[in-house]
Amino acid sequence: MASSKKKLQGLVAATITPMTENGEINFSVIGRYVDYLVEEQGVKNIFVNGTTGEGLSLSISERCQVAKEWVTKGRNKLDQVVIHVGALSLKESQELAKHAAEIGADGIAVIAPFFLKPWNKDVLINFLKEVAAAAPTLPFYYYHIPALTGVKIRAEELLDGIQDKIPTFQGLKFSDTDLLDFGQCVDQNRQQQFAFLFGVDEQLLSALVMGATGAVGSTYNYLGKKTNQMLEAFEQKDFSSALNYQFCIQRFINFVVKLGFGVSQTKAIMTLVSGIPMGPPRLPLQKASREFTDNAEAKLKSLDFLPFTGLEDRNLEACS
Ligand SMILES: CC(=O)N[C@@H]([C@@H](O)[C@H](O)[C@H](O)CO)[C@@H](O)CC(=O)C(=O)O
């Protein structure tokens, strides 16, 4: 059985994997990165080797080393470290799950295999069950991200009776905009104490209304503080302030989405905001352009997400 750890809730940063200019993993900045998340962003949970972390572009050995480094540097600083162990090969996924347990991670998450795909719920459950069984002491999360995996099995369907098949099942990371599916996951599992972690940062407030217990996302690396203010306002039932915070976050995300936004751009923004070099992404991704970085920087300043340096930057649309 999974250990009776505290439920995963609040913000979870989907960590970036820092790299050097020649494409190797830059382990040397991970300690600083942990401190930045905790001290500057108020984020104490992380999700390692996921989409943002380019987990599927790393070798198995690299994934193990990255996971170990985060667990080691996060000890006594972070609340929970969840490792994404999804892979196309069941054997590799099991190896990663086992490794996560050995290094003392707090949970594992798995996406649906996306090349030879499970064609129905039972097949997907069978795959997840075999991975979960490789780490029987760790809480298990299903990572639903249909736009990237192409596996469109509804999460609501998957969750029906899941704990009978996967006793360590502890929650769902839902990276999709289908709030009907998300709402039904919450509604139909009220007794289960699952963690319902939403993964579309620009829509988090809607998901909170729908019953999300937390959120995993890329923007919590650098907008964690602002998003925590939204969570607090929501908690206090100050919905007008919560909406202001969400709109403010949306203004930034909307701006970068129009320029073209993904993992490469997340790396560039995090470098700008934190001052910690995240480096380029690994192929097939391309480094964010200079033009993107300049535009993102100006927008961050105008919203007061970055201190402004000159009068020309003076913020006109800052969110309080
Ligand atoms: C497709 C994608 O990368 N989605 C992000 C979001 O945080 C996303 O960057 C954000 O909502 C902005 O669109 C996360 O759901 C991904 C994530 O949690 C991960 O890195 O595993």
Ligand as a Chemical Component Dictionary entry (heavy atoms), coordinates in Angstrom:
data_LIG
# 
_chem_comp.id                   LIG 
_chem_comp.type                 NON-POLYMER 
_chem_comp.pdbx_formal_charge   0 
_chem_comp.three_letter_code    LIG 
# 
loop_
_chem_comp_atom.comp_id 
_chem_comp_atom.atom_id 
_chem_comp_atom.alt_atom_id 
_chem_comp_atom.type_symbol 
_chem_comp_atom.charge 
_chem_comp_atom.model_Cartn_x 
_chem_comp_atom.model_Cartn_y 
_chem_comp_atom.model_Cartn_z 
_chem_comp_atom.pdbx_ordinal 
LIG C1  C1  C 0 0.986  21.400 -22.304 1  
LIG C2  C2  C 0 1.728  21.937 -21.115 2  
LIG O1  O1  O 0 2.922  22.068 -21.158 3  
LIG N1  N1  N 0 1.013  22.234 -20.058 4  
LIG C3  C3  C 0 1.610  22.730 -18.830 5  
LIG C4  C4  C 0 0.909  23.989 -18.359 6  
LIG O2  O2  O 0 1.494  24.424 -17.173 7  
LIG C5  C5  C 0 1.034  25.093 -19.422 8  
LIG O3  O3  O 0 2.383  25.371 -19.663 9  
LIG C6  C6  C 0 0.340  26.356 -18.957 10 
LIG O4  O4  O 0 -1.002 26.085 -18.665 11 
LIG C7  C7  C 0 0.413  27.460 -20.021 12 
LIG O5  O5  O 0 -0.380 27.136 -21.128 13 
LIG C8  C8  C 0 1.518  21.665 -17.743 14 
LIG O6  O6  O 0 0.241  21.088 -17.695 15 
LIG C9  C9  C 0 2.563  20.607 -18.036 16 
LIG C10 C10 C 0 3.059  19.955 -16.841 17 
LIG O7  O7  O 0 2.502  20.028 -15.791 18 
LIG C11 C11 C 0 4.299  19.180 -16.960 19 
LIG O8  O8  O 0 5.304  19.774 -17.247 20 
LIG O9  O9  O 0 4.262  17.980 -16.798 21 
# 
loop_
_chem_comp_bond.comp_id 
_chem_comp_bond.atom_id_1 
_chem_comp_bond.atom_id_2 
_chem_comp_bond.value_order 
_chem_comp_bond.pdbx_ordinal 
LIG C1  C2  SING 1  
LIG C2  O1  DOUB 2  
LIG C2  N1  SING 3  
LIG N1  C3  SING 4  
LIG C3  C4  SING 5  
LIG C3  C8  SING 6  
LIG C4  O2  SING 7  
LIG C4  C5  SING 8  
LIG C5  O3  SING 9  
LIG C5  C6  SING 10 
LIG C6  O4  SING 11 
LIG C6  C7  SING 12 
LIG C7  O5  SING 13 
LIG C8  O6  SING 14 
LIG C8  C9  SING 15 
LIG C9  C10 SING 16 
LIG C10 O7  DOUB 17 
LIG C10 C11 SING 18 
LIG C11 O8  DOUB 19 
LIG C11 O9  SING 20 
# 
